[in-house]
Amino acid sequence: MPTISPSESAAEPSGQALPVRRALISVADKTGVTDFAAGLAQAGVEVISTGGTLEVLREAGVEARSVEELTGFPEILEGRVKTLHPKVHAALLAKRDDPDHAATLAELEIEPIDLVCVNLYPFERTVAGRDVPEEEAIENIDIGGPTMIRAAAKNHRHVAVVVRPESYDAVLGELAETSELSAQTRHWLANEAFASTARYDAAISRWFARRYEQLPQHWVTAWEKELDLSYGENPHQRAALYAEAGSRSHVLSRVSTLHGRALSFNNVLDLDSARRLLTDLEQPGCVIVKHNNPCGAAEADSLTDAYERAFACDPLSAFGGVIALNEPVNRALAERLHEQFIEVLIAPGYEEDALEVLQQKDSIRILEDKEQRSHQFEPDLKRVRGGLLVQDPDGSPEERELMEVVTGVQPTAEQWADLLFAWRVVRHVRSNAIVLARESATLGIGAGQMSRVDSVELAVKKARDARGADAEQSLAGSAVASDAFFPFADGPQAAIEAGATAVIQPGGSKRDAEVIEACDAAGVAMVFTKRRHFRH
């Protein structure tokens, strides 16, 4: 348990420190439970338990009483009913400082329970498997467990509830030190308990909803804190990374920090953008992201070449950027990277001497990515004031077979390669988005402009600024990609005048014919993908 510090708006938990004389333990995850029960017993606590947990405790030599002895009623319906009994729930819900409640317990000979240790059937783990029979999923919906957790958490002024093995040592430590559990501790444990049942119910709700619709009437989910961040978008904003409960992976899953300070909000945003684009690259690849937009991306025969070509796209913007690589870093590449100011570097590995070079700078954050699991396309969520926008994920880039050449000029094999590379990149650029590319490397990127022709002109300017006298030669024969249709011929015309000889765009404008005619007149090939990729 963390050190408890209620927010400024929260009142101090009411109540006083209370001893623990009797505890009920019933857990699906038995990690550490025998040591926890033994510690309670050593502190003079009577332990009561159920079913499989009881067997485990007794086998470990922990003296425990069965729930059946407490209630005088056997477990029935193959264990579906074992703790759903007044002698359990009255023992948990009675207010100890209420004379009427105390009199009722005495009259009915109900023994108070001071601590409940419960975790739930593994529903999320069960339904995460492939082709799980519905009956198996249903049987892993816990009923008695959540009921006990909620009862104890509601009555936390008098009862402690423990739902996570990570809390066992802290609870035993406090009991050993004071022979009691404080009101603050019980309040924190209740907070954990309600979060646990909320997550559990959210997982069940999602599982049921998927059968009927992808966008259900009620969007129920749960999130768990993965990491406190150094600050938010600005230093005065607090921030943390939360992962969706039950998600197969997330932006920092199986990522280790090898060097550097804590990540910020902006670092994580840029990391996410970089890693998403990197998964679309098929060869040794490098992606450089600044302010949530790629400012360079390239594939090459070697990772060092990929980095050099990605960096060449926009060296000025790459200063202080996030760099993502899809192969391990050797010393030669590390020495080139060391010449630049890099906020975050992520790669699947580093040679030992490469790390020695990179770690000379305190400012760089070095991350190692060991995530091998394929990305799960989950719905895309965006917060708006008082609400949530939910949409299907954008998915993968279109296959070449689904595209249509709409000009009389057919793309050459080299142009097709450039068009498909540019199309993979432009999907990850903020709209209106334009990418100029050649030989599997970006030359110029225009992002976030209100006018599409402005984005083209920005991409051309970036390419020229980065290459100076060599710009015209580099742009000659390039491909241009647009994330949405060109509404007028001026957009592709500006790229063609800069040297582009192939265009890829979704199509669908009322003026498509004019745009096609302009390309045909210039002897330029144009491909329609028939699907746009706005990224707002």
N, C-alpha and C positions, 0 to 999 in steps of 0.2 A: 504494500500500500504506500502511496506517496505521502509526503508531509501534507497535512490538510490545512488549506488556507481558503476559507469561504470568500466568495466575491464580495465586493463592497455592498451590494444590494441584499446580500443574504444575511439573515439573522443567525446568531450562534445556535447550534443544535441544543434543543431543550433536553432536560433530564440530567441524571447524575450517573456516575460510574456505578456499575452493577456487577456482582459476582456471577459466575457461570457454574451452576450446580448440575444441570442436566442438558445434554446435547443429543440431537437426532442427526444421524449421518446417513445419506442415501445418494450415492454418486454413480454416474455412468463412467466418467473419466476417473479412474482410481489412482492416478498419479499422486504419490505422496500421501495418500489417505491413511495408510497404516501408521506412518510416523505421526500424522496429525492426531489421529484417534489415541495413539499411545501417549502423546503429550498431554492431551486432555485428561486421560485417565490418571496420569501421573500427578496432574494438578487437582485431583479429587473430583473430577467431573464424571457423572454417570453417563455412559454412552449407550444410545439406543440406535438400532440400525435395521435395514431391510434387506431381504433377498440376497442377491449376489454380494452386496457390500458387507453384509453380516458374515457371510462365509469367509470372505477375504480377511476381515478383521480377526475372526476367531482362529483362522489358520495361522495368522501372525502372532497369536498369543494375546491379543487384546480382548479383555473381558467386555462383552457387549450384550445388551438385552434386546430381544426382538420386538418389533413394533406390535406383533401379535400379542405378546405378553402385556404391552401397554394398553392396547385397545380391547383385548378380549375377543377379537374378531380375526379370523384367518385372512391371509391374502387369497383373493379369488380372481376368476376370469384370466387365468394365466398371467397373473401379476398386474393386470390392468387396474385393479383396485387393491391397494394395500395401505396407503396413508390417508385416503379420503374418508376420514372418520372424525366425529366431534371431539373425541379425546385427543386427537392430534391438533385439530384446528382451534378448538377452544383453548388448548394449552399454549398455542402460539398467539392468539388474538386477544386474550384477556389483558385488560389494563391492570397492572399490579397495584396501582395506587387508587383504584376504584373499589370501595367496600362492597358494592353490589357484585362486581365481577369476582372479587375474592370469595364472596359467600357462595356464588354459583359454583366455582371450582371446588370448594370444600364440600358442598352438598352433593355434587355428582362424582366426587372422588377423582377429580381430574388433576394430574400432576403437571405443574407448569414446565414448559420447555424454554430454556434460556438461550440456546444457540441452535441454529439449523445450518447444516453443511450439505448443500445440494448442488449438483450440476446435472445437466439434462441429457436425454437420449440424443445420440449424434445425428440429428435430422439432416443438417447441412452436409456432413460428410457422406451420408447415405445417398442423398439425391444427387450429389456431385458425380457419382459413378455413372457408367453408361448402361442404358437399358435396365434401369432399376425397376423391378415390378412395383406396381402401385401399392400392393398389399404390404410390401416391405417398407415403403416410404411411410405409409399410414401408421404402421406399428412403431415407427420411430418418432411419432408425435407424442411427446411427454405431456401428461395431464396432471398427475399428482405432484410432480416436481415443481412446475411453475406455480401451482396453487400454494404449496408450502412456501416457496420463495416470496411470493407476493404477500402472503399473510404475515410472515416474519418481517419483511421490509416495511409493511404498513405499520406494524407495531414495534418499530425499531427503538422507540423510547424505552422498551422493556426487553427486547429480544435482539440478538445479533444474528445476522444471516451471512454466510460465507459461500460464494459461488465460484471462486477461482482458486486453484491450487497455489497460485502465486501469493495469496493472502495468508496461507497457513502459518508461515514462520512469524509474520508480524502479529497475528492473533496470539499465538503461543508465547511470543516474546512479551507482549503486554500483560498477559495473564501471569507469567512467571515473575514479572517485575512488580505488579500491583495487586495481583489476585482478582482483578476486575477488568472490565472493558469500559472505556470512557464513552460518554454520549457522542463525542465527536467521531470516534471510531465506528460506533454503531450506525451513525448517520452516513458516514462514507461507505460502509458496507451495504447499506440500503440503497444508496445511489448506484453502486455496482450491480446490485441485484435487479433493480428495475431496468437498467440498461441491458442486462443479460436476457431478461424475459422479452423485452422489446425487440431485441435482435432476433430472438428465437421465433417470435410471432411474425416478424417481417419476412424471415426466410420461408416460413410455411405459406404465408400469403402470396409471396412471389411464385412459389412452386405451383400453387393452385391457379393463379392468374395466367400463367404461361399457357395453360391448356386452352384458354378462351381467346386471349387477345394479347398482342405485343404492347399495346398502350392501354392498360387496364383503367377502370374507373377510379381506383385508389392507387396512388403510387407510394408503396410502403417499402422502405429500405432502412438499413442501419449502417452506420459508419464507425470505425474504430480508429483512434489516434495511433498513427505509426511513428510520428516524429514531430517534435517541437522544432520550429524553424527559427533562425536567428532574428528575422523580422519579416514584415509583410512587403507589399509593393513599395512601401516607404518605411523608413526607420521607425516612425512613431506608431506603426501598426503591428500588433501582435499577430502571429500566424502559426499554423500547424498543418501537417499533412495527415489527412484521414483516408483510410482505405475502405472500400465497400466490403462489408462483412460477407464472407463466402466467395469473394472474387478470386479467380484463379491466379491472377497476378496483378501487380500495379506498377507504377512508374519507378519505384525503388525496390521492388521485390528482388531478392537475391543480389542486391548491389551492396558492395562493401566500400567504406571510405578508407583509403590507404594513406591519405595525407590531406591536411588543410582544415580550415575552419568549418563551422556548421553551415549547412545550406540555407539560403534564403527562399522566400516565396517565389521571387523571379527566377532564381536558379532552377527550381523544380519545374516551373512552367516551361522554361527554355529546354531543360532536359527532356521533358515529355515531347515537345515539338521535334527535337533533334532525333530522339529514338524512333518516333513514328515514321519520319522520313527515312531514317537509316534502314528500317525493315523493308522498304520498297527498293533498296539498292541490291543488285544481284552479284556484283563483283566486289573485290576489296574497295571499301568506300569510306568517305569522310563527309560529314555534315557539320557546318558551322552555323550556329544560330545566335542571333542578337535581337533582343526585344521581341521574342516569340515569332520571329520570321527567319527563315534561312537566308544567310547572306553569302553562302557558297556551298556547293555540293558537287561531288565528283566520284566517278568510278575509274579504276585503272588496273593495270596488271599488278602493281604493287601498292601497298598502303601509303608509302611515302609519296609516290606520284599522285595518288588520290588526294592526299593532304595538300600538296603543292598546288594542284589545279583548283581545288576548292578555295584555298586561301587567295589565289590570284584573282578570283571573281570580284572580291571587294575587300582588300586588305585593311582599308580604313575602318569599315564597319566590324571587321573580325576582331578588332582590338577590344579585349575584355569580353569576348564571346564564350559560348559553350561549344565544345568540340566533341563530337561523337564519332567513334571509329568502330568498324566491325571485325577487326583482326587485332591480335596482340601487338603491342608497341615494342620495337627494338631500339637499340641505342642510337642508331643513325637518325631515326625519326624523332626520338626524344630530344636530340640535340637541336633539330629544326624547331620543334615545338617550344623548346626552352627559350628561343629567341623572341617569342611572342608573349604578350600579356594575355593569359587565359584565365577566365573565372573558374570554369569547370571542365575537366577532361574525363571522358568515360570511354572505356575500352574493355574487351573481354579478357585482357591480361597484359602484363608488362614483364619484360625481361628484367632481371635483377639490376643490371647496370643501367638500364633505361630509367628505372625508378630513382636510382642514385642521381641521375642528371636532373630529372624533373623535380625532385624534392629539394633542390637547392633554393627554390623560391617558396617563401612562406605563403604567398597570396593564392597559389593555385590549389584548387580542390581536385584531388585525384580519386576517381571512383573506378571500381572493378565490377564489371557486369557479368555475372554467372547465370543469368536467367536463360534457360534453354527451352522453356515451355512456349508454345505458340501463343500469339496474342488472341485473346477472346474479344470478339466484336460486341461490346456491350452498348446499350443505348447511350446517346450523347445527351448530357444534361447541362443546362445553363440557367443560372439563377437570374430572375428578374424581380422587381420590387413586389414583394408579397406572393411570389409564385415561382414556378419552375417550368422551363421549357424542356420538353423531352422529344427527341427525334431518333429515328433509326440511325445507326452508324453509317458513315459515308462508304465504308467497305473498301474493297481493293480497286486498283486502277483497271480500266476496261482492257479486255484482250484485243489484240490487233485484229482478230477475225471479226469483231463486232464493229469495227470502224469502217468508214466509207471515204474513198478518195473522190472528191467532188470536182476536181479540176481536170482539164485535159492532160495536164502534165502529171505523170506518175512519179512518186518519190523513188529515189534510188535506194539500194540496200543501206547505204551509209546514212541517207536522210531518214529512213525509217528508224534506224537506231537512235538518231538524235531526237526525232519526234517523240518516240516512246520514253526516252530518258527525261526530256523536258516535261512530258505529260505526268510522269511519276512525281516530279519535283513540284510542279505548279499546284498540285492538289494540297500542298502543305504551306502555301504562301497566302497571307491575308489578302482578301479581295479588296479592290479589283487586282487580280494577280496576272503578271506577265513574266515569263522566263525565256531568256535567250540562252541557247545551249549549242555546244558543238563538241563532238568526239567525247560524249559522256561526261561533260563538265559544264557547269553553268558559267556563262559569260557576263550576264547582267540580270538582275531581278528587280522588277517594279512591283511594289506592294502597297496596299492600303489607300490607293488614290481614289478619289470620288469619280474621276473620269477614266475610262479604259485607255484612251489615247494618251493620257498623262502617264499612266503606268508604263506604256510602251516607251514613251520618251524618257522616263526615269530609268528603265532598264538599259536603254541605249546609252544614256549619260553615264550610268554606273560602269558599263563596259568600257567606254571611252576613257573615263577618268582613271580606271585601274590599269589600262594598257598604254595610254599615251600615244606615241607615234605608231605603235603596233596595232592599234585598235581596229583600223579598217581591214587590215589583213586578217585579224582574228575573227571579226564579225562576218567576213565574206563566206558565204555558204553555210551560215548558221541556221538553226531552227528556232521558231518562236512558238510558244505555247500560251494559250489564254484559258483561264479557268472557266470563263463563260463566253457566250457568243460575242463577236464583234458587231456592235449595232450599226456601225458605218465602216466604209472602206478605209477611212483615215488611219485606223489602228494598224492593220496589217501593212498599209502603205508606208507608214513611218518605219516599221521594222524592215521592210523590203529596201527602202532607201538606205538603211544602215548596212545592208548586206545579207539579210535573211533570204533564203531560197526555198524554205518549206515552212508551212504553217499548220498547227494543230489546234483545234478549238471544238467546242460542242456543236456549234451550229444552232439553228432555231430562230434566227432573227428574221423579221419581216423583210430585211434588206439582204438576205443571204445571197440572192442573185447578183447584187451589186458587188459584194465582197468577192464572190467567186470570179466575176468578170474582171475585177482589178488584179487578182492573182494570175488568171489566165493571160491577161495582157502583159504582165511582167514575166511570164514564163516560170511562175512559182507554183509548186505543188501545195495543195491544201487538203487536209484530212479532217472529217467530222467524226467526233467520238460519240455524239448523240446523248451525252450526259455531262452536265456541268458539275463543278466542284467548288462552289463558294465556301469560303472559310472566314466567317465574320468574327 
